[in-house]
């Protein structure tokens, strides 16, 4: 899907910077000028630097339950266990207690991800050394089986908020790159799959507009069904990727990251836009434009592939503008930003941009 993986990997750093809104604020900027041969190198560099910063603040600790046989009472006494010891004439108390520990699931995820990255033969020597250095401080932290991690129940609060970006990076590595195991060793894909890239692409575009164009009030909002009668209880939720608003104008953007941006229509090989995508964006626009004002537009924004045909079209459908555009991620990031700026100014006119 890419002509120059090095360029795209560097752009993934920029996309992550916007998606997590913390990379640039945390002195990661120096990595923007580095060259990464493999996606693992990028993630290893971010983790090594992020964990090093976390170590200065102190690893996150939380109370972990322990069960032990002790000489003195600690925590709650386990009656059955203690009686068993008495019967065996052992002077021990069975106790259950909580202890503040760094051996919790958050640090276990960091350690597991780092160790798996270190074991990858393709990892740059510099990245491997950096990860090994920070891992010296994780001796009291256990490894965790990646398939046992319940990502959806991890809760971030004031004391571990700084872990949020690092855990997300771990999720990209463990969920998006892990392929298989071979005698207990993990093998990794050379690149993120389309599903992972699709989510990152969507989040990046949304956060780019949120940061640089606050006046457009970028949001991933739901659209209500514009029905004349009947209950809407069983109608599917219309969840948009990005909605930009300025005064009475609205632009709904649906991002798409496919290996193939066009679909084959028939046996003769003629190609068309993905019909389901067009139906979807048209439905969003018409239900948003309740009064049929024509002030609501829709855009399908595809990430560019190596296909010969590059979508770049505008249509007027039932009074509303529907566009199909392509964002080239395989170019200098300044050009990517220019493409996104052009989308904003071409529809909303002279809108103010907040510089980084």
Secondary structure, 3 states (H helix, E strand, C coil): CCCCHHHHHHHHHHHHHHHHCCCHHHCCHHHHHCCCCCHHHHHHHHHHHHHHHHHHHCCCCEEEEEEEEECCCCCEECHHHHHHHHHCCCCCEEEEEEEEECCCHHHHHHHHHHHHHHCCCCCCHHHHHHHHHHHHHHCCCCCCCHHHCCHHHCCCCHHHHHHHHHHHHHHHHHHHCEEEEECCEEEECCCCCHHHHHHHHHHHHHHHHHHHCHHHCCECCEECCCCCCCCCCCCCCEECCEEEEECCEEEEEEEECCCCCEEECCCCCCEEECHHHHHHHHHHHHHHCCCCCCCEEEEEEEECCCCCCCCCEEEEECCEEEEEEEECCCCCHHHHHHHHHHHHHHHHCCCCCCCC
